[in-house]
Amino acid sequence: SIGPLPGQLRASGVTMASFASVLSGYVERPVIDHTGLQGSYDLQLEFSTDFRPGVPVDPGAPRGPADGPSLFTALQEQAGLKLTTGRAPVDVLVVEHVERPTTD
């Protein structure tokens, strides 16, 4: 199971492929597992909540440490994982036509 909390990301009994999929939502790009690691893992990361792009910050919401590391730094220092930029084929869904349903 994977549970995002403000400034934390906890994963219990997950594969690296599943964890990569969750990270995609945080970095707003596809993340592909190239670790070669098999099995299930428990991970806990603590990072600055100011990191997450595109997500409005609710001033009243609980927050992680503002002076904490970025998610990228937390991945490397706390989990020994590194995100790198690269190119890879990805699946895409193309919608060519849309119509409203009829009640016939």
Backbone as CSV, one residue per row, in Angstrom:
resi,resn,N_x,N_y,N_z,CA_x,CA_y,CA_z,C_x,C_y,C_z
1,SER,0.844,-1.185,0.000,0.000,0.000,0.000,0.882,1.239,0.000
2,ILE,0.382,2.285,-0.605,1.136,3.524,-0.692,0.265,4.642,-0.144
3,GLY,0.828,5.419,0.766,0.067,6.498,1.366,0.811,7.810,1.333
4,PRO,0.311,8.790,0.559,0.955,10.096,0.576,0.433,10.919,1.753
5,LEU,1.332,11.513,2.487,1.004,12.433,3.560,1.731,13.736,3.259
6,PRO,1.317,14.844,3.867,2.048,16.087,3.608,3.522,15.927,3.961
7,GLY,4.381,16.090,2.982,5.813,16.003,3.216,6.346,14.600,3.424
8,GLN,5.515,13.587,3.210,5.954,12.203,3.371,5.352,11.339,2.280
9,LEU,6.072,10.303,1.948,5.559,9.298,1.029,5.927,7.951,1.629
10,ARG,4.925,7.190,2.030,5.159,5.887,2.643,4.638,4.800,1.717
11,ALA,5.456,3.801,1.500,5.074,2.678,0.646,5.411,1.398,1.387
12,SER,4.458,0.488,1.453,4.662,-0.769,2.168,4.348,-1.939,1.247
13,GLY,5.321,-2.819,1.068,5.108,-4.025,0.262,4.850,-3.728,-1.201
14,VAL,5.553,-2.754,-1.773,5.330,-2.384,-3.173,6.525,-2.771,-4.037
15,THR,6.255,-3.022,-5.295,7.326,-3.265,-6.257,7.890,-1.925,-6.691
16,MET,9.069,-1.960,-7.257,9.671,-0.725,-7.769,8.838,-0.154,-8.913
17,ALA,8.215,-1.018,-9.717,7.357,-0.543,-10.814,6.161,0.236,-10.259
18,SER,5.558,-0.261,-9.173,4.432,0.440,-8.551,4.880,1.762,-7.951
19,PHE,6.027,1.741,-7.314,6.558,2.950,-6.705,6.858,3.990,-7.786
20,ALA,7.420,3.557,-8.903,7.703,4.458,-10.021,6.416,5.091,-10.533
21,SER,5.363,4.311,-10.591,4.070,4.822,-11.051,3.555,5.926,-10.130
22,VAL,3.700,5.739,-8.830,3.272,6.758,-7.872,4.128,8.014,-8.008
23,LEU,5.426,7.837,-8.191,6.312,8.986,-8.354,5.934,9.820,-9.572
24,SER,5.365,9.184,-10.585,4.925,9.912,-11.781,3.973,11.042,-11.421
25,GLY,3.087,10.788,-10.478,2.146,11.816,-10.052,2.807,12.977,-9.341
26,TYR,3.893,12.703,-8.655,4.605,13.750,-7.929,5.445,14.629,-8.846
27,VAL,6.046,14.047,-9.854,6.923,14.821,-10.732,6.232,15.231,-12.034
28,GLU,4.998,14.808,-12.193,4.169,15.149,-13.352,4.817,14.751,-14.669
29,ARG,5.494,13.613,-14.667,6.099,13.005,-15.856,6.065,11.502,-15.652
30,PRO,6.097,10.752,-16.724,6.162,9.302,-16.552,7.489,8.911,-15.895
31,VAL,7.422,8.042,-14.904,8.622,7.499,-14.261,8.641,6.012,-14.563
32,ILE,9.742,5.542,-15.117,9.881,4.142,-15.521,10.940,3.492,-14.637
33,ASP,10.609,2.327,-14.106,11.538,1.601,-13.240,12.628,0.936,-14.067
34,HIS,13.851,1.384,-13.869,15.012,0.767,-14.506,15.979,0.221,-13.455
35,THR,15.478,0.004,-12.223,16.359,-0.445,-11.150,16.766,-1.905,-11.312
36,GLY,15.884,-2.714,-11.901,16.150,-4.149,-11.981,15.892,-4.861,-10.666
37,LEU,15.401,-4.124,-9.661,15.127,-4.725,-8.354,13.834,-5.521,-8.394
38,GLN,13.878,-6.729,-7.881,12.698,-7.600,-7.818,12.197,-7.637,-6.377
39,GLY,10.966,-8.066,-6.201,10.418,-8.211,-4.860,9.653,-6.984,-4.413
40,SER,9.263,-7.010,-3.140,8.484,-5.924,-2.552,9.331,-5.168,-1.541
41,TYR,9.054,-3.884,-1.417,9.853,-3.021,-0.555,8.962,-2.135,0.300
42,ASP,9.501,-1.735,1.446,8.888,-0.735,2.308,9.767,0.507,2.233
43,LEU,9.176,1.643,1.904,9.931,2.887,1.753,9.225,3.998,2.499
44,GLN,9.997,4.896,3.070,9.432,6.100,3.673,10.335,7.266,3.339
45,LEU,9.761,8.285,2.727,10.502,9.483,2.353,9.899,10.692,3.053
46,GLU,10.752,11.610,3.470,10.306,12.891,4.008,10.943,13.980,3.170
47,PHE,10.119,14.915,2.696,10.597,15.958,1.795,9.778,17.213,1.972
48,SER,10.244,18.303,1.409,9.550,19.579,1.493,8.252,19.522,0.698
49,THR,7.168,19.998,1.289,5.890,20.018,0.574,5.838,21.144,-0.445
50,ASP,6.804,22.035,-0.397,6.851,23.107,-1.394,7.262,22.571,-2.749
51,PHE,7.692,21.293,-2.797,8.200,20.701,-4.024,7.133,20.491,-5.080
52,ARG,5.965,19.982,-4.701,4.995,19.470,-5.656,4.462,20.524,-6.607
53,PRO,4.850,20.457,-7.887,4.377,21.455,-8.844,2.919,21.221,-9.226
54,GLY,2.224,22.288,-9.550,0.876,22.160,-10.069,-0.184,21.857,-9.023
55,VAL,0.196,21.740,-7.756,-0.778,21.446,-6.717,-0.885,22.683,-5.829
56,PRO,-2.086,23.302,-5.778,-2.227,24.488,-4.938,-2.015,24.125,-3.466
57,VAL,-1.356,25.006,-2.739,-1.077,24.769,-1.326,-2.180,25.400,-0.497
58,ASP,-2.830,24.596,0.357,-3.832,25.083,1.292,-3.093,25.567,2.535
59,PRO,-3.148,26.867,2.842,-2.380,27.375,3.983,-2.760,26.708,5.303
60,GLY,-3.988,26.206,5.431,-4.421,25.578,6.670,-4.115,24.096,6.749
61,ALA,-3.651,23.510,5.654,-3.376,22.067,5.621,-2.071,21.756,6.340
62,PRO,-1.988,20.567,6.966,-0.713,20.199,7.585,0.367,20.093,6.523
63,ARG,1.568,20.505,6.883,2.646,20.536,5.910,3.885,19.870,6.472
64,GLY,4.694,19.385,5.576,5.987,18.837,5.951,6.955,19.981,6.178
65,PRO,8.190,19.662,6.492,9.156,20.723,6.758,9.448,21.551,5.514
66,ALA,9.306,22.877,5.631,9.575,23.758,4.493,11.051,23.740,4.136
67,ASP,11.902,23.447,5.126,13.333,23.434,4.856,13.835,22.023,4.552
68,GLY,12.908,21.096,4.340,13.290,19.722,4.022,13.844,19.618,2.611
69,PRO,14.389,18.453,2.285,14.942,18.269,0.942,13.841,18.163,-0.103
70,SER,14.204,18.370,-1.355,13.258,18.142,-2.439,13.000,16.641,-2.537
71,LEU,11.990,16.259,-3.259,11.699,14.839,-3.444,12.880,14.136,-4.108
72,PHE,13.534,14.800,-5.053,14.678,14.210,-5.750,15.811,13.895,-4.775
73,THR,16.104,14.849,-3.892,17.156,14.661,-2.899,16.762,13.588,-1.898
74,ALA,15.505,13.600,-1.452,15.026,12.603,-0.495,15.131,11.199,-1.086
75,LEU,14.781,11.037,-2.345,14.896,9.725,-2.992,16.329,9.222,-2.942
76,GLN,17.269,10.107,-3.228,18.669,9.698,-3.281,19.240,9.459,-1.882
77,GLU,18.998,10.377,-0.958,19.599,10.277,0.368,18.902,9.268,1.277
78,GLN,17.580,9.148,1.168,16.825,8.311,2.096,16.520,6.918,1.550
79,ALA,16.514,6.759,0.226,16.171,5.458,-0.349,17.250,4.913,-1.277
80,GLY,18.259,5.706,-1.569,19.308,5.241,-2.467,18.854,5.118,-3.911
81,LEU,17.809,5.851,-4.278,17.273,5.829,-5.641,17.527,7.184,-6.292
82,LYS,17.624,7.187,-7.608,17.878,8.440,-8.314,16.979,8.535,-9.534
83,LEU,16.352,9.692,-9.695,15.559,9.959,-10.892,16.460,10.651,-11.902
84,THR,16.468,10.135,-13.111,17.225,10.764,-14.184,16.291,11.021,-15.356
85,THR,16.597,12.035,-16.116,15.804,12.365,-17.288,16.283,11.534,-18.468
86,GLY,15.341,11.028,-19.229,15.680,10.254,-20.416,14.483,10.149,-21.329
87,ARG,14.659,9.428,-22.383,13.567,9.212,-23.343,13.264,7.728,-23.411
88,ALA,11.974,7.433,-23.470,11.533,6.042,-23.580,10.149,6.048,-24.213
89,PRO,9.795,4.977,-24.893,8.438,4.917,-25.454,7.407,4.802,-24.336
90,VAL,6.289,5.477,-24.501,5.202,5.404,-23.528,3.891,5.174,-24.267
91,ASP,2.945,4.540,-23.587,1.621,4.331,-24.160,0.841,5.638,-24.106
92,VAL,0.094,5.914,-25.161,-0.712,7.115,-25.232,-2.111,6.738,-25.710
93,LEU,-3.098,7.412,-25.180,-4.478,7.220,-25.617,-4.872,8.440,-26.435
94,VAL,-5.293,8.220,-27.675,-5.687,9.307,-28.560,-7.188,9.218,-28.790
95,VAL,-7.901,10.282,-28.453,-9.347,10.351,-28.684,-9.553,11.132,-29.966
96,GLU,-10.125,10.479,-30.978,-10.304,11.129,-32.269,-11.690,11.729,-32.454
97,HIS,-12.659,11.237,-31.681,-14.021,11.724,-31.879,-14.817,11.503,-30.598
98,VAL,-15.669,12.474,-30.262,-16.525,12.371,-29.072,-17.931,12.838,-29.452
99,GLU,-18.934,12.091,-29.001,-20.332,12.488,-29.202,-21.087,12.306,-27.903
100,ARG,-22.102,13.142,-27.713,-22.973,12.973,-26.553,-23.847,11.724,-26.764
101,PRO,-24.093,10.975,-25.709,-24.950,9.787,-25.867,-26.397,10.190,-26.171
102,THR,-27.078,9.362,-26.915,-28.504,9.596,-27.206,-29.334,8.675,-26.335
103,THR,-30.608,9.037,-26.154,-31.504,8.228,-25.310,-32.508,7.462,-26.150
104,ASP,-32.080,6.924,-27.264,-32.979,6.177,-28.154,-33.401,4.880,-27.526
